[in-house]
Amino acid sequence: MQTRHGKHGLPWVEMLIGLLLLFAVINFLLPESHPDYEKPHQTKCLSQVRQIAIAAQTYSQDHHGSYPDIHWAIELCRYLGNNQRMFHCPVGNGSAEMISYGYSGLLIRADSSGVTEKDIVAPTEVGVICDARPSRLYPNGGFIGGGGLQPESTTAVTPEPHHSGGTVVGYADGHATYVPNGYDPRDISNGVTRAFDMAGVLGLVDNPSGGISAFPASFTCSESVTVGGDPCTRAILLAAAGVWRTRAKAPIVLGGFHGQYAVQKRGANYLWGIGDAKRPAKHVVPIARDLVVVIISKHSNILYGSPRDSFSVSVWDIATVCKAFTLGYSETFTPSYYKDSIQAYTYDKNSGTRRFFTSHLGMNGKPLQFRPKTITMTDDYDMVNKVSADPYGIGYCSSAIADPNKVQIIGLRTPDGKVHFFPQDNLKSRWVMPATPPEWPLSRTLYAECGGKAWCSDGAGIANVMLAPGTPGTKALQAGPLFKASFWTP
């Protein structure tokens, strides 16, 4: 019988069957690295990681706000229907009994217990679990990075891009996402790095002991030490104090990081963070090299200089920066520079960062004077969050806290005509931290002023051991997960 396709034509049913057979052969021959082959596995992995993240959140709610401890796999498995296969990524190595995910070490305290919900400042940005290697046999799940636990060779794992060069990450608020890049601990714009390594540095997790194991054996200061000062020094001082408290069994009193000039009772023994770059006259140690940067929102409507693309940012000269903080939009501005108006943000008058910024950006030898409508922020984290949400906002902060996912750092043109980018002018690797400070107009040294036995003339006090450059404690801090990318050796 002749069909309407002609003597040699195929009926539409036979054509459909042929196409299905062709698709089946193509799918069989498709390499595992092909996106169409990988997509179902990525979707399943994303679902599993999301359920594990939710399980961690639920666990904390059932355990007085505490996250799982070093036995995280067993503890979370009970919230996953006792299905241990949930810990195996569809493209992970080994059998289904192997755990191919890693748990964040930042969520573990020095006593091996889990941190509490109140220790996590930004649960939407703090990683809990992600694709990792090598796989571990259940229930011996591995740990990513440091935290209170110093991972051994049998427990340490590294984030792994299992899915077409990307990594699935689950967060402390219970959501999960696919991060389309690999893991680079030097790059603070890397989503995986930020979630697991930078979460401690950026103050998103308050776990100051930092997984640091190298520490001197002798101590002479076992009395309580008050720690406080400028907010930009908070991460470093709390990390040093946390290790000291754990190793030396010495009590630490939190004096509050309300600014180096805030009037507070320090006690007989203290460490006080200095952010104005001026070396105090008393016992003092330089603790880090830091940069102060000018920031605007990633979605800013402030226009100046050449058009921005995925790598470049606006470039302002120093005089324009000063005008933005002192005048905002007015007739003194060329209309092509700015659209609508500018809202300036600053810190309160007790901030060392504020005094450093105003003294270094003053005009004609006079310190910068903010305009009356400038909004006052409490610390660097508050500054970044407020500026990032304001399309007409401009602020400044420590380079270590300038979250590249929220704000962009303005390039500065100095009076000599040079244009400065942070941290490098190599646009292909601008967010990879260099080993030494780049040339930047607003670079500073952060100090810790020390009092009483926190110093100790015999060199065995917390300041000498944990903060003085070149000491075993400082080397341990720099080798730990907290300071791989954000601060430089002073």
Helices and strands as residue ranges (DSSP letters): H 12-29, H 35-62, H 72-77, G 78-80, G 84-87, E 98-104, G 105-107, G 117-119, E 127-137, E 142-144, E 156-159, E 167-171, E 176-179, H 191-193, I 194-198, H 199-201, E 225-229, G 231-233, H 234-248, E 252-256, E 270-274, E 284-297, E 315-317, H 318-326, E 343-347, H 352-360, E 375-377, H 380-388, E 393-398, E 407-409, E 411-413, E 419-420, G 427-429, E 443-451, G 452-454, H 462-462, I 463-467, H 472-479, G 481-483
